[in-house]
Amino acid sequence: MAKSFPILQQACIAALAFVCAHATPIRAMETAPQELTVPAAGASLTIKLFAARHEGKRPAVIILHGAQGVERFAAAYARYAQALAAAGIDAALVSYYDAADVSAMSSADQTIRQAYFSAHVANWSARVREVASLLARRESFSGKIGLLGFSNGGFLAVATAASDPRITALVVFYAGRPDFQAAGPFHLPPLLALHGDADRNVPLSSGKALVDAARAAGGAAELVVYPQMGHGFDVDATRPEAADALTRAISFIVEQLK
């Protein structure tokens, strides 16, 4: 059953408290990411690595941006990356587009964007898997890795998790099941899907279908529905819904990976 979000004023306080509770005071100001450029599946990818503020072996999460690329909502993605780092998890914000992808996915025509996604998601997924391999080779890696995807990146995260058994946790915002995948149940790691019921870009029915398919295959999957919220409801950090979504996403990842 889907959970509906009650609008509580305490949500912002809860999110802040969660991040602060997991931060190490000595390194609390070390929030600047390390920028890496790596070759992957025919492209040169930019990765912003937010290293966890904990020593020893650590899990990692790959953050996948929406259709507009990293820069438009960079602050929102960084908010999640910093919260993960504060909770002891390395976070890699990956720009998985090449120049041609940026041009095509900037089209105002949704039909063009959807067709391009379907034609290129396999290549993007290969790039994400190579980033996962890169993170897995680090001495600090604990052996557990998760994916956090937003919209276009959420669909990509689903496609990647369904084909890569190394992925042990999956969180998607306003996403669904890629249309190229066969109908019926399919195997995913533990899944948390967050969706607004007023989303006009990716309807709530897409999120429900994703969760239903994952459950039908015997997987653990949860859907959280935000009443009257549209696409990108979590971008504005001042919204209580955004604070609640951040807290839920980070808590779920911590539970699954640590």
N, C-alpha and C positions, 0 to 999 in steps of 0.2 A: 504494500500500500504506500502511496506517495505521502510524504509529509508536507504540510503546508506551513509556511513561515509566519508566526505571529509577530506583528510589528511592535518591538519592545525598545524602549529608550535605552535599556541597559546593554543592548547588543554592542554598541560602540565601546563601552567600557569593558565588556567581556573580551572583545578582540584584543584591545590594548593590553589587558591583564594577561592574556595568554602569551602574547609575544614577550612581554617583560618577564614573565615567570620562567621562560626558557632561555633568556639571554644571559651571557656571562658578563658581569659588570666590567671586567678589565678590558674586554674587547668590544664593548657595546658600540663604540663609534666607528669600528672598522666595517663600513657598509659598502664601500666602493668595490665594484666587481672587477675581476681580472678579465680583460678582453683577449680572446684567442681567435685566430683564424686557422681553420683546418680544412683540408681537402676531403670531400665526401661525395661519392656517387656523382661524379662529373661536375661538381660545383665547389666553390670556395666559401665555406660557411663561417659566419661570425657567431661566436659563442661568448656570452657574458656569464662568467662563472662567479657565483656568490658563494664563497667558501663558508662552511659552517663555523660557528664560533665555539666549537668543541674539538678537543684533541682526540686522537685515536681513530679507529675504524668508523666510517660513517656511510649511511645510505645516500643515494642521490636521486634527484628528480629532474626530469627534462621538462621545461615549460615551452609550450608551442603556441605561437601567436595566432591571431585571427587573420582574416583575408587581407586586411590593410597592411600587414607587415608589423614589425616590432615598434617602429618609431611613433606611430599615431597614439598608441596607448602605452607607451614605454613606462610611464609612472605607475600605471596599474599593474603591469607585469612585474615591475621591480618591487612593488609592495608585497606581492606573493613570494618572490624570491627572497627578500629580506626576512620575511616571517619564517620561511623554511630554514634559512641559515640560522636564525635565532633559536630554532627548535632542534638544531643539531644535524641538519640535513643539507648537503651540498645541493645547490640549485643552479641549473644550467639553462639560461634563457637563449634559445636557439633561433637564429634567423635562417630558416630552411629554404628560402627563396633564392634563385639566381636572378640575373637581370631580366631575362625573358619572363620569368614568373611574376616579377614585380609589375611589369607592363601589362600582362594579361589579367592579373588579378586586380588591377586598378580600374578595370572597365566598369562603367556605370550599369551595364547590362548584366543582370543576375544570371540570365541563361548562359551567357558567354563564360562567366566565372564558374558556374556549376559544371559546364562541359569541360573546361580546362582542368578543374579539380579532378574530375573522373579520369581524365587522360594522364594526369601527372602524379596522382596520389601514391602510386606504387614507387615512383622514383623518390618522392619526398620521404616515404616510409623507409626506404633504403638509407637515406641520409640520416634519419633519426636513429636507425639501428647502428649506424657507424659511430654516431655520437655516444650511444650507449656503450659501445665497445671501448671507445676512448675513455669514458668515465670508469669503466670496469677495470681498466689497466692501471689506474692510480693506486698507489700504495695505501691510501686512506680509505679505499672503497670497502664497504662491509659485505657486499654481495647482494644487496637488495636495491632495486631501482624502480621508480614510479614515473608515470606520465601525468602531466597537468596541461590540458588543452582547452582553448577558448574558441568557440564557434568553428571556423575552418580548421583550426588546430585541434579542436575536440574531435572532429570527424577523423582527422589524421591520427590522433592518439588512439582512437578505437581501432582503426585499420592496422596500426603498428602493434598494439597489444594483442590483437587476435592472431598475429603471425610470429610473435616473439615471446617465447616462454620465460625469458629473463625478466619481463615486466611483472611486478608483483603487486602493483597498486595503480589504479586508474581513476582520475577525477576529470570530469568534463563539464564545461559550462555551455549551456544552450547549444547542444550538439545532438547528434544522432548516429545512426548506422549508415556508413557509406553505401550509396545505391548500387555499387558494383558487386557487393557481397551477396551471395545466394540467400534466398529467404529461409527462414527457419532458425532454430537456436544455433548459437555459436559460442565458443568458449572465450571468456575474458577473465582477467584477474579480478579481485574484489573491486567493485565499481561504485563511485558516488557521482550521480548526475544532478546538476543544479540548473533550474529552468524557470523562467517567468511565464505565467499563463497568458500574458498579453504579447508574447513575442511574435512579430509579423515576419521576421526573416527566417527563423527556424521554429516552426510551430511546436507547441508543447507535445503534440502527438508524436513527433520525432523522438523526443526524449523518452516518452513512455514506451515506444516501440523498442528502443535500444535496451532499456531496463528489462522489459518483458522477455526479449530474446536471450539476454544474459541469464536471467533466472530460469528460463526453459531449459537451458543447457546445464543447470545445476550450479550456476555461479551465484555469489553473493552480490546483490545489486540494490542500491537505494536511490530513490528519486526524491529530491526536495523541490517543492513548487513554491514560487514566490508570487502571491496574488497581485494582479494589476501591474506586474513588472514586465518590461519589454526586453529586447535584445540589448546586451551590454549593461544590464542593470547594476552590475558590480563595479563599473568604472569609476563612478563618483564615490570617493572614499567617505564622504560625509553622510551618505545614506545608511540607515540602520540595516537595510537589506545587504548592503555591501559588507558591512562589518560582520554580520551573521554568516554570510557566505565564506568570507575569509577564515573565520573561526572554524566553521565546519570542514572546510577543505583541508586546512592544516592539521586539525585534530584527526581527521580520517587518515591522512598520509602518515602521520606519526604513529598511529595505532597499527597500521599495516606494515610499515617498514622498520620499526625499531624493536 
